[in-house]
Amino acid sequence: QAQFVESGGGLVQPGGSLRLSCAASGFPFSIYAMSWYRQAPGKEREVVARVSITGGTITYADSVKGRFTISRDNANTTVYLQMNSLKPEDTAVYYCNTNPPRTADWGQGTQVTVSS
């Protein structure tokens, strides 16, 4: 069974930065594309960013392009999300998972709140 442990969230002012980390285990990490997802209150979970197996192909949701950077460390089975220029609309619980997601294996997520 796959496990995802997200960390690094918190309360930040608009314009601030956070770096999220996701420690993955229980599956062959290096052969799966990975994504960060987020779910805001009252909204469906959405894909924020996706990184290919080698990291050579990366895509972002339009809402975060130019502000967020996804990366992966296959040796340490970890995925990162650097978030800059944060906006109140980025407030959500952030999750990592494979892409497509292993729907039975969502982690607890990490809360990101952007507020003054």
Contacts in CASP RR format, 6 or more apart in sequence:
PFRMAT RR
TARGET T0000
AUTHOR 0000-0000-0000
METHOD contacts of the structure
MODEL  1
QAQFVESGGGLVQPGGSLRLSCAASGFPFSIYAMSWYRQAPGKEREVVAR
VSITGGTITYADSVKGRFTISRDNANTTVYLQMNSLKPEDTAVYYCNTNP
PRTADWGQGTQVTVSS
1 26 0 8 1.000
1 104 0 8 1.000
1 105 0 8 1.000
2 24 0 8 1.000
2 25 0 8 1.000
2 26 0 8 1.000
2 27 0 8 1.000
2 98 0 8 1.000
2 102 0 8 1.000
2 105 0 8 1.000
3 24 0 8 1.000
3 25 0 8 1.000
3 26 0 8 1.000
3 105 0 8 1.000
3 107 0 8 1.000
4 22 0 8 1.000
4 23 0 8 1.000
4 24 0 8 1.000
4 95 0 8 1.000
4 96 0 8 1.000
4 97 0 8 1.000
4 105 0 8 1.000
4 106 0 8 1.000
4 107 0 8 1.000
4 109 0 8 1.000
5 22 0 8 1.000
5 23 0 8 1.000
5 24 0 8 1.000
5 107 0 8 1.000
5 108 0 8 1.000
6 20 0 8 1.000
6 21 0 8 1.000
6 22 0 8 1.000
6 94 0 8 1.000
6 95 0 8 1.000
6 96 0 8 1.000
6 107 0 8 1.000
6 108 0 8 1.000
6 109 0 8 1.000
6 110 0 8 1.000
7 20 0 8 1.000
7 21 0 8 1.000
7 22 0 8 1.000
7 23 0 8 1.000
7 110 0 8 1.000
8 18 0 8 1.000
8 19 0 8 1.000
8 20 0 8 1.000
8 21 0 8 1.000
8 110 0 8 1.000
9 18 0 8 1.000
9 20 0 8 1.000
9 94 0 8 1.000
9 110 0 8 1.000
9 111 0 8 1.000
9 112 0 8 1.000
10 18 0 8 1.000
10 110 0 8 1.000
10 111 0 8 1.000
10 112 0 8 1.000
10 113 0 8 1.000
11 113 0 8 1.000
11 115 0 8 1.000
12 18 0 8 1.000
12 86 0 8 1.000
12 112 0 8 1.000
12 113 0 8 1.000
12 114 0 8 1.000
13 114 0 8 1.000
13 115 0 8 1.000
13 116 0 8 1.000
14 86 0 8 1.000
14 87 0 8 1.000
14 88 0 8 1.000
14 114 0 8 1.000
14 115 0 8 1.000
14 116 0 8 1.000
15 84 0 8 1.000
15 85 0 8 1.000
15 86 0 8 1.000
15 87 0 8 1.000
15 114 0 8 1.000
16 84 0 8 1.000
16 85 0 8 1.000
16 86 0 8 1.000
16 114 0 8 1.000
17 82 0 8 1.000
17 83 0 8 1.000
17 84 0 8 1.000
17 85 0 8 1.000
17 86 0 8 1.000
18 83 0 8 1.000
18 86 0 8 1.000
18 112 0 8 1.000
19 80 0 8 1.000
19 81 0 8 1.000
19 82 0 8 1.000
19 83 0 8 1.000
20 36 0 8 1.000
20 80 0 8 1.000
20 81 0 8 1.000
20 83 0 8 1.000
20 94 0 8 1.000
20 96 0 8 1.000
20 110 0 8 1.000
20 112 0 8 1.000
21 78 0 8 1.000
21 79 0 8 1.000
21 80 0 8 1.000
22 34 0 8 1.000
22 36 0 8 1.000
22 78 0 8 1.000
22 79 0 8 1.000
22 80 0 8 1.000
22 81 0 8 1.000
22 96 0 8 1.000
23 76 0 8 1.000
23 77 0 8 1.000
23 78 0 8 1.000
24 34 0 8 1.000
24 77 0 8 1.000
24 78 0 8 1.000
24 79 0 8 1.000
24 96 0 8 1.000
25 77 0 8 1.000
27 98 0 8 1.000
27 102 0 8 1.000
29 74 0 8 1.000
29 77 0 8 1.000
30 53 0 8 1.000
30 74 0 8 1.000
30 77 0 8 1.000
31 53 0 8 1.000
32 53 0 8 1.000
32 98 0 8 1.000
32 99 0 8 1.000
33 50 0 8 1.000
33 51 0 8 1.000
33 52 0 8 1.000
33 53 0 8 1.000
33 98 0 8 1.000
33 99 0 8 1.000
34 50 0 8 1.000
34 51 0 8 1.000
34 70 0 8 1.000
34 72 0 8 1.000
34 79 0 8 1.000
34 96 0 8 1.000
34 97 0 8 1.000
34 98 0 8 1.000
34 99 0 8 1.000
35 47 0 8 1.000
35 48 0 8 1.000
35 49 0 8 1.000
35 50 0 8 1.000
35 51 0 8 1.000
35 70 0 8 1.000
35 96 0 8 1.000
35 97 0 8 1.000
35 98 0 8 1.000
35 99 0 8 1.000
35 101 0 8 1.000
36 47 0 8 1.000
36 48 0 8 1.000
36 49 0 8 1.000
36 68 0 8 1.000
36 70 0 8 1.000
36 79 0 8 1.000
36 81 0 8 1.000
36 94 0 8 1.000
36 95 0 8 1.000
36 96 0 8 1.000
37 45 0 8 1.000
37 46 0 8 1.000
37 47 0 8 1.000
37 48 0 8 1.000
37 94 0 8 1.000
37 95 0 8 1.000
37 96 0 8 1.000
37 97 0 8 1.000
37 101 0 8 1.000
38 45 0 8 1.000
38 46 0 8 1.000
38 48 0 8 1.000
38 90 0 8 1.000
38 92 0 8 1.000
38 93 0 8 1.000
38 94 0 8 1.000
38 95 0 8 1.000
38 112 0 8 1.000
39 45 0 8 1.000
39 46 0 8 1.000
39 92 0 8 1.000
39 93 0 8 1.000
39 95 0 8 1.000
40 89 0 8 1.000
40 91 0 8 1.000
40 92 0 8 1.000
40 93 0 8 1.000
41 92 0 8 1.000
43 92 0 8 1.000
45 95 0 8 1.000
46 61 0 8 1.000
47 61 0 8 1.000
47 99 0 8 1.000
48 60 0 8 1.000
48 61 0 8 1.000
48 64 0 8 1.000
48 68 0 8 1.000
48 70 0 8 1.000
48 81 0 8 1.000
48 94 0 8 1.000
49 58 0 8 1.000
49 59 0 8 1.000
49 60 0 8 1.000
49 61 0 8 1.000
49 64 0 8 1.000
49 68 0 8 1.000
49 69 0 8 1.000
49 70 0 8 1.000
49 81 0 8 1.000
50 58 0 8 1.000
50 59 0 8 1.000
50 60 0 8 1.000
50 70 0 8 1.000
50 99 0 8 1.000
51 57 0 8 1.000
51 58 0 8 1.000
51 70 0 8 1.000
51 71 0 8 1.000
51 72 0 8 1.000
51 79 0 8 1.000
52 58 0 8 1.000
55 71 0 8 1.000
55 72 0 8 1.000
58 70 0 8 1.000
60 66 0 8 1.000
60 68 0 8 1.000
60 70 0 8 1.000
63 89 0 8 1.000
64 83 0 8 1.000
64 90 0 8 1.000
67 83 0 8 1.000
67 84 0 8 1.000
67 85 0 8 1.000
67 86 0 8 1.000
68 81 0 8 1.000
68 82 0 8 1.000
68 83 0 8 1.000
68 84 0 8 1.000
69 81 0 8 1.000
69 82 0 8 1.000
69 84 0 8 1.000
70 79 0 8 1.000
70 80 0 8 1.000
70 81 0 8 1.000
70 82 0 8 1.000
71 79 0 8 1.000
71 80 0 8 1.000
71 82 0 8 1.000
72 78 0 8 1.000
72 79 0 8 1.000
72 80 0 8 1.000
73 79 0 8 1.000
73 80 0 8 1.000
79 96 0 8 1.000
81 94 0 8 1.000
81 96 0 8 1.000
83 90 0 8 1.000
83 112 0 8 1.000
86 112 0 8 1.000
86 114 0 8 1.000
87 114 0 8 1.000
88 114 0 8 1.000
88 115 0 8 1.000
89 114 0 8 1.000
90 112 0 8 1.000
90 114 0 8 1.000
91 112 0 8 1.000
91 113 0 8 1.000
91 114 0 8 1.000
91 115 0 8 1.000
92 111 0 8 1.000
92 112 0 8 1.000
93 109 0 8 1.000
93 110 0 8 1.000
93 111 0 8 1.000
93 112 0 8 1.000
94 109 0 8 1.000
94 110 0 8 1.000
94 111 0 8 1.000
94 112 0 8 1.000
95 106 0 8 1.000
95 107 0 8 1.000
95 109 0 8 1.000
97 105 0 8 1.000
97 106 0 8 1.000
97 107 0 8 1.000
END
